[in-house]
Amino acid sequence: MFFIRLICILPLVSIVTAKVLADALVNINLNPILIEKTTNCSEVLYSEDISALSCDSPQEALDYFSSVDLRRRSSFGIQQDLSIRGSTFEDNDVYLEGVRMNDPQTGHFTLGFPLTEYDISSIKLDSNSQRVDFNIAPPKEKGILSRHYWGQYALYGSSLSFNFKTPHANNRISYEHKISSGSRQDTDFDVHNLFFDSLWAAGNSNINIIFGMAQRDFGAANFYSSFYPYEEEHTRQKLCIIKSDIRWDKFSLINNLFVRLHNDKFILDRGNPSLYINHTTTSVYGWGSRLKFSEFYIGFLFNREHAKSGSMGKYTRYRKEFYLEVTPKINKLSLNISFNETYYGKFGWLEKVSFGSSYPLNNKLSINLALSYFWRAPSFTELYYQSPANHGNNSLAVQKTLNYETGFKYTLNNDVNLHFSVFMRHQSHAIDWVKSSESSPWRAENIGSISSKGINCNLKIDLRRRPFEYLSMRYTYLALNRKSPYAFSKYAFDYLRDKLTANLLMKMRKLRVNYMLSFNNPSERRKYCIFSLKIIRKINNNIDFFIEGNNIFNTSYYELEDIKGGSRWYKIGVSLKF
């Protein structure tokens, strides 16, 4: 089936390329592209792209990458599980301004860091290394931005961002509040996010201070078990990053100090709280340093992870990393080679290796090759968690992954961008939650080896013909072997075989309309297609009126086997700028 789909899509690629060269498209120009030109096959969403999408948090913009399956356990950024090319939500690394945000308790909280729409500069996805980078927009000397909206299910949202200057520093403080009764029973939420960024500059040096707080109170219907459909959760997260950057000649030195604190209160049955309540607090402290000289990088990282929980006990582990990276250019060939050696508590010494290359055949076409070998240790939940529905396993081994990818990128006068690639992945000692009978509790186990393969195709065309602005399409196909000694699997074999996303942006005088489509073909559930819409009407230079509709045709679908997807949800609002 994989090769049949590959053969079928290659003519499409040829047809698209031929159309690019046709006279009808000679005069078109392109907006800033989403496909970044790097040696590895990465993709980038910029702030202007994110603002045009119908998404309720910066993290939710990830779902517009076809390589990503973002399982929304609830809307508006309450909780999302990140899957990249069929990986589970524990398998991926997420970074905020170069600092790893993964939660040592569980990957369910990895995307729960505080961030508002005003703070994001770009989101970079590297599917081959299963890594996402959220980059922060630098604060400005002045400026006030505000947004207020109302919607179905008693939805109200309000946000404010204030840029101001102090001696030697530009600063920004952003705050948002979102509250709703939820689109179905026990999916209500009340969310607060606070984000502060201060950038101090002096000559060739600067210091960046980032502080954030997030508070989420929500109904967690069926989040973790269908046996207990009336769950409730309360999370609190704080983070602080202090980053210095010193540059002289060909040298640069970057240092990071960071703290991430997370508190989770989980109620198994909100109608009967005394049945089971679990409190968990986790903390991550660390220091990292990187020295660059010309094309060479050397660095280290040290951090401490701690968890204290009524269901897991009290545990601490230390992580010490040392890495080397080189980015030479030999004639036209660009290379990126890195090696990482980590000592991680009881798991001992662990290695990561990555290789990327890019070679331009001409000024329009380049070929790329990427290889990544990396590991991931079990989370504290997978090791030690105990509840009526889920049992951890403290003898789990480290999971190891080897990814390959090769493809090409085609660009015509910055008007049309096409990226096509073939990828493969092999995992050993894969970790999953499994059980042998339907009535048994879930248990974390190493289930053996998992292999997958697939294709990825991204296309963006700037139409520049009123009222059409641009068309963007992304498609990913994935085939994964299903071999497990257990009758029931919770995550590892629940993936998207096919995913297609498309955006069509239209501009008509002071009106911007963005049509969005997402077609999903899960391996374990029926396929579905979601249509969304965002309309922005510019009133004047300071005021915009907007209407957003998610799932406008009210398609019924399931994000996970026991979790129903979001229904139609409209909201209207106003954006202010001073």
C-alpha positions in Angstrom: 0.0 0.0 0.0 2.9 2.4 0.8 4.5 1.9 -2.6 1.1 2.2 -4.4 0.5 5.6 -2.7 4.0 6.7 -3.5 3.6 5.8 -7.2 0.2 7.6 -7.2 1.5 10.8 -5.7 4.6 11.1 -7.9 2.6 12.0 -11.0 0.8 14.6 -8.9 4.2 16.1 -7.9 5.2 16.1 -11.6 1.9 17.7 -12.6 2.3 20.4 -10.0 5.9 21.1 -11.0 4.8 21.3 -14.7 2.0 23.8 -13.7 4.6 25.8 -11.9 6.5 26.2 -15.1 3.4 27.0 -17.2 2.8 30.5 -18.5 -0.3 30.9 -16.4 1.8 31.1 -13.3 4.7 33.1 -14.5 3.6 36.4 -13.0 2.8 35.2 -9.5 4.7 36.2 -6.4 4.9 34.4 -3.0 4.2 35.5 0.5 6.8 34.4 3.2 7.0 30.7 2.8 6.3 28.1 5.5 9.0 25.7 4.4 12.3 26.8 5.8 15.5 26.2 3.8 17.6 24.0 6.1 19.7 20.9 5.8 17.1 18.9 7.6 13.5 18.7 6.4 11.9 21.2 8.7 8.9 23.5 8.4 8.2 26.8 10.0 5.0 28.8 10.8 5.6 32.5 11.4 3.5 34.8 13.6 1.7 36.3 10.5 0.7 32.8 9.4 -0.5 31.8 12.9 -2.6 35.0 13.3 -4.5 34.0 10.0 -5.4 30.6 11.4 -8.4 29.6 13.4 -6.7 28.3 16.5 -7.3 29.1 20.2 -3.7 29.0 21.4 -0.2 29.2 19.8 0.3 25.5 20.6 -2.8 24.5 18.6 -1.3 26.0 15.4 0.8 22.8 15.3 -2.2 20.9 14.0 -1.9 22.7 10.7 1.3 20.6 9.9 0.2 17.4 8.2 3.0 15.5 10.0 1.4 16.4 13.4 -1.6 14.7 15.0 -2.6 17.1 17.8 -5.0 15.2 20.1 -7.1 17.9 21.8 -8.5 16.5 24.9 -10.3 19.8 25.2 -10.4 23.0 23.1 -8.7 26.4 23.8 -5.3 25.0 24.7 -6.5 23.2 27.8 -4.6 20.0 27.1 -3.1 18.6 23.9 -1.2 15.4 23.1 1.5 15.9 20.4 2.1 13.1 17.9 4.6 13.5 15.1 4.4 11.0 12.3 2.7 8.4 14.5 4.8 8.9 17.6 3.1 8.9 21.0 2.8 12.1 23.1 5.8 11.1 25.3 8.2 10.7 22.3 8.7 14.3 21.2 10.8 17.2 22.5 9.3 20.6 22.8 11.4 23.7 23.3 10.6 27.3 24.3 13.3 29.8 23.3 15.8 26.9 23.4 14.8 25.4 26.7 13.2 22.0 26.9 9.6 22.1 28.1 8.9 18.4 28.5 7.1 17.5 31.7 8.8 14.7 33.6 5.5 13.6 35.1 3.7 13.0 31.8 3.7 14.2 28.2 0.1 15.3 28.7 1.4 18.5 30.2 4.3 19.2 27.8 2.4 21.8 25.8 0.8 23.4 28.9 3.4 26.2 29.2 2.1 29.8 29.4 2.2 31.5 26.1 -0.2 34.0 24.4 -0.7 35.0 20.8 1.3 38.2 21.3 4.5 36.4 22.4 5.1 34.0 19.5 7.5 34.7 16.7 7.6 31.4 15.0 7.0 27.6 15.4 9.6 25.3 13.9 8.8 21.6 13.3 11.6 19.1 12.7 9.7 15.9 12.0 12.9 13.8 11.6 14.2 14.5 15.0 10.6 14.7 16.5 11.3 18.2 17.8 9.3 21.4 18.0 10.7 24.9 18.8 8.6 27.8 19.9 10.5 31.1 19.4 9.6 34.2 21.3 9.0 37.6 19.6 11.3 40.3 21.0 9.6 43.0 23.0 9.2 46.4 21.5 9.7 49.9 22.9 6.0 50.6 23.0 2.6 49.4 21.9 -0.6 48.0 23.4 -2.6 45.1 21.9 -5.9 43.8 23.2 -8.4 41.2 22.1 -11.9 40.3 23.4 -14.3 37.7 22.1 -17.6 35.9 22.9 -18.9 32.6 21.6 -21.1 29.5 22.0 -21.2 27.6 25.3 -20.8 30.7 27.4 -17.4 31.4 26.0 -15.6 34.6 26.9 -12.0 35.5 26.3 -10.0 38.6 26.9 -6.3 39.3 26.4 -3.9 42.3 26.8 -0.3 42.8 25.8 1.7 45.9 26.9 5.1 46.8 25.4 7.2 49.4 27.3 10.7 50.6 27.6 12.9 51.0 30.7 16.5 52.1 30.8 18.6 49.6 28.7 15.6 47.2 28.2 12.5 46.6 26.1 9.7 44.8 27.9 6.4 43.1 27.2 3.8 41.7 29.6 0.9 39.7 28.2 -2.2 38.3 30.0 -5.2 36.3 28.8 -8.3 34.7 30.3 -10.6 32.2 28.7 -13.7 30.6 30.3 -16.5 28.4 29.0 -19.1 25.8 30.1 -17.7 23.5 27.4 -19.2 22.0 24.3 -20.3 18.8 26.2 -20.8 17.7 29.8 -17.8 18.0 32.0 -15.6 19.9 29.5 -15.9 23.3 31.2 -12.7 25.3 31.6 -11.3 28.5 33.2 -7.8 29.4 32.0 -5.3 32.2 32.9 -2.0 32.8 31.2 0.6 35.4 32.1 3.8 36.0 30.2 6.6 38.6 30.8 9.6 39.1 28.5 12.5 41.6 29.1 15.4 42.1 26.7 18.4 44.0 27.9 21.0 44.9 25.3 24.5 46.4 25.6 26.8 46.4 22.6 27.4 42.8 21.5 25.7 41.3 24.5 22.2 40.9 25.7 20.2 39.3 28.5 16.7 38.0 28.1 14.5 37.4 31.2 11.3 35.4 30.6 8.7 34.6 33.2 5.4 32.8 32.8 2.4 31.5 34.8 -0.5 29.3 33.7 -3.6 28.3 35.7 -6.0 25.8 34.2 -9.2 24.4 35.9 -11.3 22.1 33.8 -13.6 19.2 33.5 -11.6 16.2 32.1 -14.4 14.0 30.8 -12.9 10.6 29.7 -9.4 12.2 29.5 -7.7 9.1 31.0 -10.3 6.3 31.3 -13.7 5.6 29.9 -14.6 3.8 33.2 -14.6 7.2 34.9 -16.2 9.8 32.6 -16.5 12.6 35.2 -12.9 13.5 35.8 -11.7 16.9 36.9 -8.3 18.5 36.9 -6.5 21.6 38.2 -3.0 22.5 37.0 -0.6 25.3 37.8 2.6 26.0 36.0 5.4 28.6 36.5 8.5 29.0 34.4 11.5 31.3 34.4 14.3 31.6 31.8 17.4 33.8 32.1 19.3 33.8 28.9 22.6 35.6 28.1 24.1 36.0 24.6 27.7 37.3 24.2 29.2 37.8 20.8 32.7 38.8 19.6 34.2 38.2 16.2 33.5 34.6 15.2 32.7 33.6 18.7 29.4 33.5 20.6 28.5 32.2 24.0 24.9 31.5 25.1 24.0 30.6 28.7 20.6 29.5 29.9 19.3 29.3 33.5 15.8 27.9 33.8 13.2 26.7 36.3 9.9 25.0 35.5 7.4 24.2 38.2 4.2 22.3 37.7 1.4 21.3 40.1 -1.5 18.9 39.2 -4.6 18.1 41.2 -6.6 15.2 39.6 -10.1 14.2 40.7 -11.3 10.8 39.3 -15.0 11.6 39.8 -16.0 15.2 40.4 -19.4 14.0 41.7 -17.6 11.9 44.3 -14.3 13.6 45.0 -13.5 11.3 48.0 -13.3 8.3 45.7 -9.8 9.3 44.4 -7.8 12.5 44.4 -4.1 12.7 43.4 -1.8 15.7 43.9 1.5 15.8 42.0 4.2 18.5 41.9 7.1 18.4 39.6 10.1 20.7 39.2 12.9 21.0 36.7 15.9 23.2 37.3 18.8 23.5 34.9 21.7 25.3 33.4 22.9 25.1 29.8 25.8 26.7 27.9 26.8 26.7 24.3 30.0 28.1 22.7 30.1 28.7 18.9 33.2 29.3 16.9 32.7 29.7 13.1 31.0 26.4 12.1 31.7 24.5 15.3 29.5 24.3 18.4 30.2 22.8 21.8 27.9 22.8 24.8 26.6 21.2 28.0 23.4 20.9 29.9 22.7 20.0 33.5 19.2 19.7 35.0 17.4 18.2 38.0 14.0 16.6 37.7 11.9 16.1 40.8 8.4 14.7 41.3 6.3 14.2 44.5 2.9 12.5 44.2 0.4 10.7 46.3 0.1 8.0 43.7 3.9 7.8 42.8 5.8 8.8 45.9 8.9 11.0 45.7 11.6 10.7 43.1 14.5 12.8 41.8 16.8 12.2 38.8 19.6 14.2 37.2 20.4 14.7 33.6 23.9 15.7 32.3 24.5 16.4 28.6 27.5 17.2 26.5 27.2 17.8 22.8 29.2 18.7 19.7 27.9 20.1 16.4 29.5 21.1 13.1 27.8 22.8 10.2 30.4 22.9 7.3 29.7 23.9 3.8 31.8 22.1 1.1 31.3 23.8 -2.2 27.5 23.6 -2.7 27.0 20.9 -0.1 25.6 22.0 3.3 26.1 19.6 6.2 24.9 19.5 9.8 26.4 16.8 12.1 25.8 16.6 15.8 26.6 14.2 18.7 25.1 14.2 22.2 26.2 12.1 25.1 23.9 12.1 28.2 24.1 10.6 31.6 20.6 10.1 32.9 20.4 8.6 36.4 19.6 4.9 36.5 19.5 4.7 32.7 23.2 5.4 32.5 25.0 6.8 29.4 22.8 7.4 26.3 23.7 8.8 22.9 22.0 10.9 20.3 23.3 11.4 16.7 21.9 13.5 13.9 23.0 14.1 10.3 21.5 16.5 7.7 22.6 17.5 4.2 21.3 19.7 1.5 22.6 20.0 -2.1 21.3 22.5 -4.6 21.1 21.0 -8.1 20.3 24.5 -9.5 18.7 27.7 -8.1 15.3 26.1 -8.0 15.8 22.5 -6.9 17.7 21.0 -4.0 17.8 17.5 -2.5 17.9 16.8 1.2 18.9 13.9 3.4 18.4 13.6 7.2 19.1 10.9 9.8 18.4 11.0 13.5 19.1 8.5 16.3 17.8 9.3 19.7 16.3 8.0 22.9 13.6 8.8 25.4 13.4 7.7 29.0 10.1 6.7 30.7 8.2 9.4 32.4 7.6 9.3 36.1 4.0 8.3 35.4 5.0 5.4 33.2 7.4 4.3 35.9 5.6 4.8 39.2 1.9 5.9 38.8 -0.7 3.7 40.5 -4.5 4.3 40.3 -7.6 2.1 39.8 -7.3 2.5 36.0 -3.6 2.8 35.3 -0.5 1.0 36.7 3.1 2.2 36.1 6.1 -0.1 35.7 9.4 0.7 37.3 11.4 -1.8 35.2 10.8 -0.1 31.9 13.8 0.2 29.6 14.8 3.3 27.5 13.1 3.6 24.2 15.4 4.2 21.1 14.4 5.6 17.7 16.2 5.7 14.3 14.6 8.0 11.7 15.6 8.4 8.0 14.3 11.0 5.5 15.1 12.0 2.0 13.4 14.4 -0.4 13.6 17.5 -2.5 12.6 21.1 -2.3 11.5 23.1 -5.4 11.2 26.9 -5.5 10.2 29.1 -8.5 11.1 32.7 -8.0 9.8 32.6 -4.4 6.4 32.2 -6.0 5.8 28.4 -5.6 7.3 26.1 -3.0 7.1 22.3 -3.2 8.6 19.9 -0.7 8.4 16.2 -1.1 10.0 13.5 1.1 10.0 9.8 2.0 10.7 8.8 5.6 11.1 5.7 7.7 11.3 5.1 11.5 12.4 2.1 13.6 11.8 2.0 17.4 13.2 -0.6 19.8 11.9 -1.1 23.3 8.8 1.0 22.4 6.8 2.1 25.4 3.0 1.9 25.5 0.1 1.5 27.9 -1.4 -2.0 27.3 -3.7 -4.6 28.8 -4.7 -8.2 28.0 -8.4 -7.9 28.7 -11.0 -5.1 28.4 -11.7 -5.1 32.2 -8.1 -5.0 33.2 -6.3 -1.7 34.2 -3.8 -0.2 31.8 -0.1 -1.0 32.4 3.1 0.6 31.0 5.2 -1.9 29.1 8.1 -2.2 26.6 6.2 -3.8 23.7 9.1 -4.5 21.4 9.9 -3.0 18.0 7.8 -0.7 15.9 8.6 0.3 12.3 6.9 2.8 10.1 7.3 4.5 6.7 5.5 7.2 4.9 5.6 10.2 2.5 5.2 13.9 3.0 4.3 16.6 0.5 3.9 20.3 1.1 2.9 22.9 -1.5 2.4 26.6 -1.2 1.4 28.9 -4.1 0.9 32.7 -4.0 -2.0 33.3 -6.3 -1.9 37.1 -6.2 -5.1 37.2 -8.2 -7.8 39.1 -6.4 -9.5 38.0 -4.3 -7.2 35.0 -3.8 -3.9 35.6 -1.8 -2.3 32.1 -1.4 -3.1 28.4 -1.3 -1.2 26.1 1.0 -1.6 22.3 1.1 0.2 19.6 3.2 -0.2 15.9 3.0 1.3 13.0 5.0 0.8 9.3 4.6 1.9 6.8 7.3 2.1 3.0 7.4 2.9 1.4 10.7 3.4 -2.3 11.4 1.1 -3.6 14.1 2.9 -6.3 16.2 2.2 -6.4 19.9 1.9 -9.3 22.4 -0.9 -7.5 24.1 -4.6 -7.5 23.1 -5.2 -3.8 23.8 -2.9 -0.8 23.1 -3.7 2.7 24.3 -1.4 4.9 22.2 1.3 3.3 20.1 -1.0 1.9 17.3 -3.6 4.7 17.3 -2.2 7.0 14.5 -3.3 8.9 11.4 -2.8 6.9 8.1 -3.6 10.0 6.1 -3.7 13.7 6.9 -4.3 16.5 4.5 -4.5 20.2 5.5 -5.3 23.1 3.2 -5.6 26.9 3.7 -7.0 29.3 1.1 -6.6 33.0 2.0 -8.7 35.6 0.3 -8.3 39.4 0.6 -11.1 41.8 -0.5 -10.3 45.4 0.4 -10.5 45.5 4.1 -11.7 41.9 4.4 -9.5 38.8 5.0 -11.1 35.4 4.8 -9.2 32.2 5.5 -10.7 28.8 4.7 -9.2 25.8 6.4 -9.6 22.1 5.9 -8.3 19.2 7.8 -8.9 15.6 6.5 -7.9 12.8 8.9 -7.9 9.1 8.4 -7.2 7.4 11.8 -6.1 3.8 11.9 -8.5 2.9 14.8 -11.5 5.1 14.0 -13.5 6.3 11.0 -12.1 9.1 8.8 -13.4 12.6 9.2 -13.0 16.1 7.6 -13.1 19.3 9.6 -13.8 22.7 8.0 -12.9 26.0 9.8 -13.2 29.6 8.9 -11.7 32.9 10.0 -13.0 36.3 8.8 -11.2 39.6 9.7 -12.7 43.0 8.9 -10.4 45.9 9.3 -12.3 48.9 10.7 -9.4 51.2 10.8 -5.6 51.1 11.7 -6.4 50.4 15.3 -9.5 48.1 15.3 -10.3 44.8 13.6 -13.5 42.8 13.9 -13.3 39.0 13.5 -15.5 35.9 13.3 -14.1 32.4 13.8 -15.8 29.1 13.2 -14.3 25.7 14.1 -15.8 22.6 12.7 -18.5 24.7 10.9 -20.3 21.7 9.5 -20.5 20.1 13.0 -18.7 16.9 12.0 -18.9 14.1 14.6 -15.6 12.5 15.2 -13.3 11.1 18.0 -9.9 12.5 18.9 -9.1 9.3 20.8 -11.1 6.1 21.2 -13.0 7.4 24.2 -12.8 11.1 23.7 -15.3 12.8 21.3 -14.0 15.6 19.2 -15.1 19.2 19.5 -18.5 20.2 17.9 -19.2 23.4 16.0 -18.0 26.4 17.8 -18.4 30.0 16.7 -16.9 33.1 18.3 -16.9 36.8 17.4 -14.6 39.5 18.8 -12.6 42.6 18.3 -8.8 43.3 18.3 -7.4 46.6 19.3 -4.0 48.1 18.7 -2.5 51.3 20.1 
